[in-house]
Amino acid sequence: MLLVCYMPTLNNPCIFQLSIALVPAKHADFVQYVNSHPQEPVSGLVRQYRDYDAIVRKMFAQEPDHPSISVGFLSIVPLSTEHESVDLKVRACDPSPESEEVKSKHLVPLKDEDRRPNGSPAVVSSMKEFRANFDIVCENSLHDLDWNNVVVPCSAVASSLVPVPEQYAHQAMASVASVTRSLRSRMT
C-alpha cells in the first residue's frame, strides 16, 4: 500500500511518499496472529504494527482528512467484546542468559518471584474483572459515574487490563474501602 502525503511549504509545495508495509493480519485479528506464532518473540511480531502505526500517526498529524485514515478504530486491537474475551497468554522471557551489564540497564528489574509465569493470563478475562481492577486503580472514585461520553486516560485502562494477583487485589480493595469510609465520614 502506498500513501502519498502532501507537505506544502510557503514557496514550494513538496510531495513525499510514505510506504506502508501491510501488516501480517488486521489489527482486529492481532491476538489470533500472535497466538498462531507461539515460538516467535512478541517483540518481533509487533514490529510491523509499530511501524504501521507510526506512519498512520504522522499522516493523522499532517493530513487528518486523508481517506486512508478516516476509518474509525484504525489501529485498535480488541481485547474483549460484550460476550467474550481474548485468550492472550504471557510469554515470559528468560533473563538468565542476560549479562550483568544488560541486567543493570533495566529501569525496574524484576525478581524471579515477581515475574508472571509463562502461559498465565496476560489480560483480564472478563469485563467484571476489568471493572474491579479499574475501581482499584481509580480508588473507587469513579465507581458510580455515568460513563456516557467519558474518555479514560490510557494508563488507567492499561493498568486495569493486567490481572492482579489475588493477595494484592484484597490488599488494594481493603485500602480503597478504608479511604472511602474515611471520605464518607468527613462528609457527614
N, C-alpha and C positions, 0 to 999 in steps of 0.2 A: 504494500500500500504506500502510495506516495502522496504526501500532503504538501501543498505549496502555501507558504505564508508570505505576505507582503509586509515589508517593514519600510514604509516611506520615510525619507528624511526631507528636510526643507528644500534642498536643491536637487536631490537625485533620488527618485524612488528606486529602491533596490529590491530585488527578489532573492530570497534564499529558500532552499528546499529542505524540508525535513523528511527524512526517510524513516518510516516506522516499520520495523520488522514485525511481522504478525506474531502475536503471542501464540504459544502452542495450544491453548484452549481459551475459550471465553472466560472472562472474569467470573461469571456465574458458575462455571464448571471448574474453577481453580482447585477446590478441595478434592474433587474426584481426580483431577490431574495429579495432584501431589500424592494422593493415596495409591494411584496406579504406578508410581515410581518409587517403591519403598527403599530401594538401595541407593538412590541418589540423594545427596545432601540438599536440604531445603534451600540453602543459600544459592545453589546453582539453579534450582527450579524457579526461583523468584527473579533471577537476574533480568530476563527479558521483560517481565512485568514491570520491574522498576524502571527500565529504560523507556518502555512504552509510556508509563505514567508520567515520567519526567518530560517527555516531549508533549504529551497532551496538556500538561500544566503550562508549558511555555506557550502553546497555542492558545490556551484559555486566557492567559495574561495579555497576549498580543493581538489576538483576533477572536474575541469571545463569541462572535456570531457565526463562526465558521461552521458549515453544515456537519463536518466530521465530529465535532464535539457537542453538537446540540442534543445528542441522545442523553436522556436522564439516566443517572446511576451508571455512567460510563465505566468507571473503574471500581465499582463496588463488588466486594466478594460477600455473598450472603452466607451468614453462619447459622441462621435458623429461619424458619417460616412459622406461620401460625400453628402448624401441626407437627413439624419435625425439626430436629437439629442435625447438624452435620456430625460426622464421625471423624474428628480430627485428633490425631494422637501425637504425643510428644515424641520427637526423635532426638533423644539425648545424645549429646556429643561426648566423646570420651576424652577427658582432659589429660589423661596420663601421658600420652606421647608429647605433650607440650613441654618445651624447655622452661626453665625457671625464668628466663628473660621474657618469654611470651606471657607466662602466668603473671609476672609482675606488672604487665601493662593493662591488665583487666581493671576497669574502674571499680567494679563491685564483684570481687572474686567470691565465688560460692564454695562453701564447704560441701564435701561429698554428700553429707546427710541432708543438705538443703536443696539438692538438685532434684528436679522432678524425674521420676523413673521413666525409662524408655517404655512407650506404649500406654502411659497414663493419659487421661483426657487433657487435651491442650486448651480446650474452651469448655465453658459450662454446657451442660446437656439439656437445659430447658430454660424457658423464659422465666419460670418461677425462681430458678437458681440465680439467673442473671439479676432479677429484681431484688432478691435477698442480698446479693453482693453489692448491688448499686446502693441499697439502703445503708450498707456498712460504709462504703466509700463516701457517701454524702452525709453520713452520720444521722440518717433518718430525717434530715431537714427537708427533703423533697418528697417524703412518703405520701402525703395527702394532696399533692399538686395535681391540678388539671393539666394533663400533658398535651392538650391541643396547642399546636403552634409553638412548641418548646424545642429549642436546639440545645444539645448537651455537648460540652467540650470533649474532645477525643480522649483525654486521659481518664476521665471518669468512666467512659464507656469501655475503653481498653482494660482498665483495672477491674471492671466488673465482669469482663468476659473470662478472666482467668479463674479456674477453680480454686477455692480457698480450702486448705486442709481443715478437717473437722475441728481440731483443737484450737486453731486460730479463729475460726468463724465464731465459736462460742465466746472466746475472749473478747472479740471485737463487738459482738452483739451485747454482751454484758456492759462493756464500756459505753456503747451508744445508749443503752437503756438508762444507765446512771446519769448521763448527760441530759437526756430527755426529761427524766424525773426532776433533775435539778432546775432545768429551764422552766418546766411547768410550775414548780413550787414557787419560783420567783414571780411568775405572772399572776399568781393568786393571792 
